[in-house]
Amino acid sequence: MNSSYCMVITTAPDRKVAEKLAESILNNKLAACIQMADIRSFFLWEGSLLKEDEVALYIKTTEARYSDLEAYLAEYHPYDVPEIIKLPVTAGLPSYLDWLDSTTGPFSSGSSPCC
């Protein structure tokens, strides 16, 4: 099945940065909903094992807005190499998916870039 919707996962170093990213993503209509959760990440970076507190963002959007969202995160995310993972949404409540369509859209002139 080819999906018109996806969820994008990224992480931020703290709640303040996560909220700023979320607000700017929503203001720019790149997504319809973003959920956040405090997490503990273990990862290898430049040859070292790191253990960091982070905030995960679960971003619900459309396939049509994904490339703009990815470009936006690449430009405004504070990490050199931000986690940007896209998961397809294979099914969902039709009225919720309709809401995703109606909430996301082209960049509007009243919106502003992040950070």
C-alpha positions in Angstrom: 0.0 0.0 0.0 1.3 3.5 -0.9 0.6 5.8 2.0 -0.1 9.6 1.8 0.8 10.1 5.4 3.8 9.6 7.6 5.3 10.1 11.0 8.7 11.6 11.4 10.8 11.1 14.4 13.6 13.4 15.5 15.2 14.3 18.8 16.2 17.6 20.5 18.7 18.3 23.3 16.1 19.7 25.7 12.5 20.7 26.1 13.0 24.4 25.2 14.6 23.5 21.8 12.0 20.8 21.2 9.1 23.2 21.8 10.7 25.9 19.6 11.1 23.4 16.8 7.5 22.0 17.3 6.0 25.5 17.2 7.9 26.6 14.1 7.0 23.3 12.3 3.3 23.8 13.1 3.4 27.5 12.3 4.9 26.7 8.9 2.2 24.0 8.3 4.8 21.3 7.8 2.9 19.0 10.2 -0.5 18.8 11.9 0.5 17.4 15.3 3.7 16.8 17.3 4.0 14.8 20.4 7.0 14.9 22.7 8.5 12.5 25.2 11.6 12.8 27.5 14.0 10.0 26.7 17.5 8.7 27.4 19.6 8.1 24.3 22.6 5.9 24.0 24.5 6.3 20.8 28.0 6.2 19.1 29.3 9.6 18.0 32.8 10.3 16.7 34.1 7.0 18.2 32.6 7.5 21.7 29.6 6.0 23.4 27.4 8.9 24.6 24.5 8.8 27.0 22.3 11.9 26.8 18.9 13.1 28.0 16.9 14.2 25.0 13.3 14.9 23.9 11.8 12.8 21.1 9.4 14.5 18.7 6.8 12.4 16.9 5.7 14.5 14.0 2.5 13.6 12.0 2.4 14.9 8.5 1.7 14.1 4.9 3.9 12.6 2.3 3.4 15.9 0.3 5.0 17.9 3.1 7.8 15.5 4.1 10.5 16.9 1.9 9.9 20.4 3.1 9.8 19.2 6.7 13.1 17.3 6.2 14.8 20.4 4.7 13.4 22.5 7.5 14.8 20.2 10.2 18.1 20.0 8.4 18.4 23.8 8.4 17.1 24.7 11.8 17.9 21.7 14.0 20.8 22.4 16.4 22.5 19.0 15.9 25.1 18.6 13.2 23.4 15.4 12.0 19.9 15.4 13.3 17.9 12.2 13.5 15.2 12.4 10.8 13.4 9.1 10.4 10.2 8.8 8.3 7.7 6.0 9.1 4.8 5.4 6.7 1.3 5.5 8.2 -0.5 2.5 6.6 -3.9 3.1 8.1 -5.8 5.5 10.3 -9.1 6.9 11.2 -10.3 8.6 8.0 -11.4 11.8 9.8 -8.0 12.0 11.5 -6.3 11.6 8.1 -8.6 14.2 6.6 -7.6 16.6 9.4 -3.9 15.9 8.6 -4.6 17.0 5.0 -6.5 20.1 5.9 -4.0 21.2 8.6 -0.8 20.9 6.5 -0.3 23.1 3.5 2.1 25.4 1.8 4.2 27.9 3.7 2.1 30.9 4.5 3.4 34.5 4.5 2.4 35.0 8.1 4.7 32.2 9.3 8.3 32.6 10.2 11.4 30.4 10.2 12.6 28.8 13.4 15.1 30.0 15.9 
